[in-house]
Amino acid sequence: MARFTVKGQDVNIDQWNEQATQTIVFLHGFTGSTITWKKIVSQLPSNIRCIAVDLIGHGKTAAPATVEFYSMDFQVELLHELFHHLQLDTFSLVGYSMGGRVALSYAVRYPAAIEHLLLESASPGLKDDQERSIRKQADDTLAEKILANGIESFVTKWENIPLFASQKSLPAVVQQEIRTERMQQSEIGLANSLRGMGTGVMPELWGKLNTLTMPVTLVTGQRDGKFIQLNIEMQEHIKKANHLIIPAVGHAIHVENPTKFATIVKETIS
């Protein structure tokens, strides 16, 4: 674990194999933290430097009260400055769900830095203004409920939404690990993440996908039909995209089948 002050915010990272020459950066999803990647990193070869970042409002990174610090633009620039501190010129970038949207936003803005982009259950945002408005309203309502009812009430509801239904078949100990990670988040961090970089407010990137020239791997779970269709459409717009659909898992492939996900990382990036 290491902490850096970047753009006035304390940012937490975990890193492994610091002396290795090849680097992969991992970005977690909403309610996640660096913890979510430990089972993946443990299966990767020691000649890869692995860096997992706690995004703003999550884990041990700062959770400021002001929503402006949670915009996608601020998050991308915070990461860019962090990578400069870490002396990263080029690296591969892996992002899951919300972290996938951050990773894609970063790759669009700083394409020369990215050797390979791996997006797990990610989206470029919403094209339709009405859809964006509906999603923003839903995220604002959820943010208010998190602040009003507290983290435990939210986590209990969140772990039971249809998106995570496939996780109910995981061993009880794994389900408890997921819950513990979610329970360690702060109400203000989660609420402001929804308000500042939710799918309804982030700048949509559909029109920028064709500018990506690095190899891109899209990964979705067979039980996650919505994101399979999204990623099929994304693949059509990206020059060097490969879309992998993983059997018998849902939205969080790296959680539901970490061995398979680690193999994908090894085979596509390293």
N, C-alpha and C positions, 0 to 999 in steps of 0.2 A: 504494500500500500504506500502511495505517495500523494502528497497534496501540493498543489500549485495555486498561487493567486493569479488569476487570469481575468483581465478586464474588470478588476475589482471584486471578483467572485472566487471563493475557495472551490477548487475542482479536485475531486478525488479520482485516482486511477489505481488499478492493479496492473503490474507487469511481470512478465516471466521471460527468462533467457535474454537478459538485457544486452548481452554482448553479441548476440546473433546479428547477422547482416540483413536478413530478410525480415520484414515487419508486417504483421497483421493487426489492425485496430478493430475492436469489437464494440458495437453500440447496442445497448439493451432496449427493450420495449417499455411501454407505459406500465408503471408499478414495479419495474425491474431495477436491477443494479448490476455491478460487476460480478456479483455472486452467480448470476445466471449462466456465465460463460465458463465457470471453473471445470465442469465435467468435460467440456469441449477441449479446453486448453490442455488438460491433463493427458489427452490422447494425441496431441500433436507432437511432431519431432522437436528435439531440443535445439535444432538449428534455425528455429523460427522465433523471433522476438514477438511476443503477444502482449498487447496493451488493451485493457478493458477500461472504458471511461464511464463514470457515473454522470449522466446528463443532468442539466440544470433541474433542480427540484427533486432529484432522486438520490437514493443511497446516501453517501456521505458528502456529496457536493452541496453547495449552498442552495437554499430554497428561499430566495428573496420574496418579500411581500408584494413587490411591484411587478405587475404582469408584463411590463415592457421587456424585462430581462428574459422572458420566455419565448419571445418571437423566434421564428425559424431563422431570420436574418441574424439575430444576436447569437443564437446557438451555433450557427455555422462559423461566424467570426470568432467566437470563443474557442471553438475547436481548432480553427486555423492558427490562432495565437498559441494555443496549447501545443500543437504539433511543432510549431517553431521552437518553443521551449525545449521540447523533446528531441530537437534536431532531426526531425523526420522530413526528408525531401520527397521521397516516393515510398508508397506503402500500399498494401491491399486493405480494403475496407469492407467489413461485414456489418450489416445492420438488420435488426429484427423488428418488424411492425413499425411502431413509432420511430425506433432507431433506424429502421430502413428508410423511412421518409427523410430523416436527418441525413443519413448517408447519401441518399440520392441528391438531396439539395446541395450537399457539400461537393459531390462529384460534378454536378452541373456547373457550379461556380469555380471550382479549382480542379479541372479535369487532368491537368498535367501532373498532379500529385498522385493520382490513383493508378496503380498498376493493374488491379483487378477489383471489380465491384461485385460483392455477393449480397443480394437482397432476399431476405427471408420473410415471406408473407407481408410484402410492402406494397405501397401505393404511391402514385405520383400526385395524389390529391383529387379533388372533384372538379370536373369541367363545368358542370351546370350551376349557374348562379343560384337557382332555387334550391338545388341539393345542398349547396354550400351553406345557404341561409338556414335550412332545416337542421343540418348537422351542427352548425354553430350554436343554434338555440338549444339543441339536445345536450351539447357539451357544457354550455353555460348552466343549464339546469342541473346536470350531474355535478358540476363543480360546487354549486350552491348546496347540494345535498351532502357532499363530502364535508364541507365546512360546518354544516348544521348538525350532522349526525355522528361525525367522527370516523376514524379510520376503520375500526372493527366492523361497524355497520356496513360501510362501503365495501370492504373486502369480501364479506359474506355474500353480498349481492353480486359483486363482480365475478367471483369464482363460479357463479352459477349461471352466467349468461350463455346463450347458445354457442358463441364463438369458442368457448372452452369446454364444451360438452365432452369432447374426446378425452380430456384429462381425467375424467371420472373413472376411467379404466386403469389409470396408473396405480402403482402400489401406494398404499396409504402413507408410507414414509416419504415418498416423493411428493404427494399432494400436500403433506404437511410442510415440506421444505419450500414449496411454492408459496403457501399461505404465510409462512414466517417471513419470507423475503418481502411480500406485499405489505405485511403488517409493520415493517420497519420504515415505511415511507411516512412522510409528513402530510397532513391535510392540505396545508397551503401549497406545498410543492406540487401535489397531484392536481389540485384545483387550478392553479395557475398554468400548469402544463397543458391542461385541456383548453384553457382560455387563450393561451399564447401561441401554441403550436399544434393545436388539434387539426384534424383533417379539414374541418370547415373554414379555418382561418389561414392555414398555410398557403403560400403562393403555389398554385397548381403548376405542375411541371410537364404535362402531356406534350406541349409544344416544344419542349427542350430535349426530349428523349433522343431525337434524331441527331443531336449534337454530340452525344457520347461516342467516343471512339475506342475506349478501353474495353477489354472483354468483360461482359456482364453475365453473371449467373443468377437466374431467378429461381427461387426454391419455394414450393408450396406443398401443403399436405393434401392427400387424397380426400380427406373428410372436410376440406375447407373450400367448398364449391365457389363461393363468392370470390375468393382471392385467386383461385385457379383461373377463372374467367378474366379477372383484372390483369393477371400476369400474361395470359395468352395475348391480350390486346397490347400490353406493354412490349412484349417481344417483337411484335410487328413494327414497332417504331424505333427499336434499338439495333444499330448496325451489327454488333457482334454479341448477340444475346443467345443464351441457352436456357431453356426452362425445364427444370426437373420437378416432377410430381412424385412425392414420396408416399408409398402405400401405407395404409393403416394408421395414419396420424392426421391431426388437425392443424390448427393455426401455428402452434409453437413446436416446430419440428425438433429444434435443438433441445427441448425439454422432454418431449415424448419419446424421441429416439436419438439420444446424444451420440451413440456410437455411429449411427448412419450419418448424422450431420457432421461429425468430426471427419469421417471418411470423405464426405463431399468437399470439405475445406481442404483436406490434404490433396485430393485428386485434382481439384480445380485451381487451387491457388499455389500450393507448395510444390 
